[in-house]
Amino acid sequence: MRDEAARQARLLIADDHKLIRESTRYMVEGEKDLEVVGEAVNGQHALELCRQLRPDLVLMDARMPEMDGLTATRVIKEEIPAIRVLVVTAYESEDYRREAASAGATGYILKDAPREQLLEAVRKALTDRGEG
């Protein structure tokens, strides 16, 4: 049992809306290979929690107060390159996808994605080597 817990990927959920954070946590809970280790209410908070908790992956809302998710992604990737970021957004746009990728995001998923698609995107983000 202990070995199984040791292999869990550590996730941080960053979104300024409590309902989205709770919904995302709910979708991930119960997955043996995933563990939510923290929740951030804005980009600055996400950066602080990344420094403290060192998650494997941040599920990062793109639009948040104090520091938006793309700026937070850029800073996190500069400071702690091993942390991967999956941008979770309501905006479907190729320009936005490119902007997220240039910030260092490993992936991009829409907030209205079903649970199975979210879990697939999380696991893909955790295993992809990335291109930069």
Sequence and secondary structure as in RCSB ss.txt:
>XXXX:A:sequence
MRDEAARQARLLIADDHKLIRESTRYMVEGEKDLEVVGEAVNGQHALELCRQLRPDLVLMDARMPEMDGLTATRV
IKEEIPAIRVLVVTAYESEDYRREAASAGATGYILKDAPREQLLEAVRKALTDRGEG
>XXXX:A:secstr
 HHHHHT EEEEEE S HHHHHHHHHHHTT TTEEEEEEESSHHHHHHHHHHH  SEEEEESS SSS HHHHHHH
HHHH TTSEEEEEES   HHHHHHHHHHT SEEEETT  HHHHHHHHHHHHH     
